[in-house]
Amino acid sequence: MKTIVEVKNLVKRFPIGAGSFTALRNVNLEFGEGEFAGLVGPSGSGKTTLLNIIGSLDIPSEGEVVVLSKSIGKLTPKQAAQLRKEELGFIFQSYNLLPVYTVFENVEFPLLLLDMTAEERKKRVMETLEWVGLTDKVKSRPAQLSGGECQRVAIARAMVKRPNLVLADEPTANLDSKNSHNILQTMEKINKELKTSFIFATHDEKVIGYLKRIIRLQDGNVVEDKVIS
């Protein structure tokens, strides 16, 4: 299995007053191609901080994080943005959809940053909306959708550029049980069919039940790393 993420002796500190708070302590992990893994732990365990560094939204205080052969701490802001634009997909608990745009336009948005024709963009958007079962909602706006539908739009937006890695931060936090399972089954299907790697940050037992690898964090330390057969 090809390694796509390497976390080496990672330490992350945040300044607090005259001192600092250590959110991650000497974390060492590797993630391979096609994984469906989760960073699991309570609030304050460091899981979102680690996800943000893997996603190049933050940088290490010490150690190194290499994502798709790029060392996160050595990237310029422009290079980090390029990595996110071309290689990474993000799914957030708050959906982060643009309210004045239709479903089609929300999903198309990441493609506008790439060198694609309007015809290519349309084909890619419609294919992706078909995966998540929303081809009948292309002209709807987020306010006209249910929470589960909004999160499926967010998944489509993350997947439309065919990223190598998708990072999902508490993606089911605002959903009921039925919608949570629908969302997780959609992501599981994409993982199997496209071999896209998924890394979740979560404390939701419903999400944990779908994971193929569970990495438990506590007070910034990895306390368990278990592959589910």
N, C-alpha and C positions, 0 to 999 in steps of 0.2 A: 504493500500500500504506500503510495507516494505521500510524503509529509508535506502539508501545506501551511501549518502553523507550528512554530517552535517558541516556547516560552522558557527562557534560561535565567535562573537566579533573579527573577523579577521582584523588585521592591518598588512600591509606590507610596510616596508620602504627600500629604497635603498640609500646607502651612495653616496653623491655628494660633493667632496672637503672636507671641514671641517664640512659640514652639512649633511642633508639627504632629500630625496624626498619621500613623502608618496603616494604610488600608490593605496592602499586600506585602507578605513577608517571604522572600526567597521561594517564589513559586516556580516550579519546573514542570512543564507539560508539553506534549506533542499531540497534534491532531492530524489525522490522515484524510486523504481524499474520500469523499462519500460518507463521512461520519454523520451520525445523528446523536449528538452529545449535548449534555446539559451541565452548566455550572449551577449547583444547587446549594442553597443555604438561606438562613434568615436575613432580614434587613441588616446591613452593616457587616456582612460576612466578606464583602469584597468582590462579589460576583459581577455586579454591573461595572465596577471599576475595571476589572479584568476584560470584560466584553468590550468596553470603550477603548482600551488600549489595543486590543486585537483589531478593532475597527478603525484604528488610526485617528480616533477622536481625542485621544490623550496620549502622553508619552511616558515611558518608564522614568523613575527617579534613579534606579540602578538596575543592572542586568540588561537583557535584550529580548525583544519580541520580534521574530521574523515571520512575516505573513506573505506567502506566495513569493518567496525569495527576496523580500524587501524588509530591511531592518527599520522598524517603525520609528525608533528614536533618532535615526539619521536622515529621515525624509524632511525635505522642506515643506512648508504648508501647501505649496502648489503640487508637489509630488504626492503628498498624502491625499489631497483632493482627487488627483488623477487615479490613485489606487481605489478610492471609494467609488469614483465614477465608473470605472471600467470593470472592476473585479469583485466588488462587494455589494451585497444587498442587505438592507436593514428593515426589521419589522419591530415596531414599538407598540406598547400597550395602549397609547393614546391615538393610534392610527396615523395622525399627522397628515390627513388628507387636506387638499386645498378646497375649501367649501364652495368657491364660486365656479369651480371646474367640474365638468361631468366625469363620470367613471372613466370613460375613454381617455379624456384629457389628463386625469390624474395618473393613469397607468402609462400613458405616452410620455409624460414629463421627463423621466430619466433618459429616454431615447433622443430627446431634443439636444442633449449634450454630446451625442455621438454622431458620427458621420454616416447618417442613414437618410434615404429618400423618404418622402411622405408615404409612398406606396409600401416600402419596406416596413416603415413604422406601423402602418395600419395592419399589415399582415401579422406582425409580431404581437401587437396589442390584442388582436382578436384571438389568436392562438392561445395567448396567456389567459385571457378572460374565459376561454372555453375550459381550460384546466381547472379553474376555480368556480365554474358553473355560474358565470355572471354575464353571459352574452346578451341576455334580455334586459340588462340594466345599463347598457353603454351610454345612454343619454340622461340617465338619472344623476342627480347631485347627491353628495353625502348626506344632506339633511333628509333626503327621501328614502334612505336605506336604514336597515336594522344594524345593530352593533356587529352581529356576525357577518353581515354583508360588507360593512365598512372594513372589517379586518381581512376579509377575502380580497377586497380591492387593494389593501395594503400589501398582502402577499403577492398579488399580481404585479404591483408596482416594483416590489423587490426582485421578482423573478424575470421581469420583461427583458432585461439585458442579458439574461442567462449568466448570472454571476457564478464564480467558482465556490463562493462561500457566502452563506446567509447568516446574519447575526440577529437573534430574536430576543428582545428584552421583555420578559413577562407578557408574551403575546396574547394570553388568555385572561389577563387580569380583569378586564371589563366585560367578560362574557359569561353567560349562563352555561350550565353543564352540557346541554345539547350542542350549542354553538361551539363550545370549546372542543368537543370531540370532532365535530365537522372540520374545524380549522386544523386540528392536529392530524387528522386523516388526510387532508389536502396536502399538508407539508410532508407527511410520510410518503405519500404517492410521488410527489416531486422528487424527493430524495432518492427513491428507488428507481424512478424512470430516467431521471437526468443525471443521477450520481452527484447532485449538488450537495455540498457539505453544509450541515446546519449546526450551529452552536447556540444553545439557549441559555439565558440567565433566568432562573425561576425558583419559586418555592411552592408552586402549585402541584399538588399530588396528581392531578389529571395529566399534566405535561410529563411529569416524572414517569408515569406509567407507560409512555410511548418511547422513552429514551432507550437507545442501545448502549449508551455509556453514561454513567453518573459520576460526576466529580463534585464531591462535597467540600465546601469551604466553611471555615469557622474562624472568625477573628483574623482574616487575612491569610490563613494557612490552608493548604490542601490537606484534608484529614482522611479522605478516601477517594480512590479512583477505581471504579468497578465497571467492567464490561458485562453487559447483560446478554446472555446467550439466547 
